[in-house]
Amino acid sequence: MLTVAKSTITIQRASRVANIPSDRALRKWVSAAINALTKSAEMTLRIVNAAEARNLNSAFRGKDYATNVLTFVYSEPKAKVLQGDIVLCAQVLNREAREQGKPISAHYAHLVVHGVLHLAGFDHELEKEAKKMEAREAKIVMGLGFLHPYE
């Protein structure tokens, strides 16, 4: 666990898949997204295997497959302190990065930022909301030194 600028970020690793970025990198990406929102956070970032991701996706979204990222929000979107959990599925992220021809670190960074934006109330269900969220994600991800995540 690390406390940074009024934020508490706990990282849990429940997967032994290769190529999972270091805790330091994961915290850096979470912190960049939180700072871009001028918020602080109390959150857990959990890296899971496909079975756990599938179980969570089925239980909470009614979708029977492992998804790349799930966000569980425990605070109001306009709260100064974001509270919640972000769950990343290592197998899905690795597969997607290969399929998209992206470095695994770039894909993790993108989905970490994506999850933090969900904690802050951003969504992508409607086209207008999706464009706003994607633009914010791209700005943060590129600020971390990665390429535009949607190009």
Secondary structure, DSSP 8 states (H G I E B T S, - for coil): -EEETTEEEEEEE----TT---HHHHHHHHHHHHHHTT-EEEEEEEEE-HHHHHHHHHHHHS--S--SEEEEE-S-TT-SEEEEEEEEEHHHHHHHHHHHT--HHHHHHHHHHHHHHHHTT---SSHHHHHHHHHHHHHHHHHTT---TT-
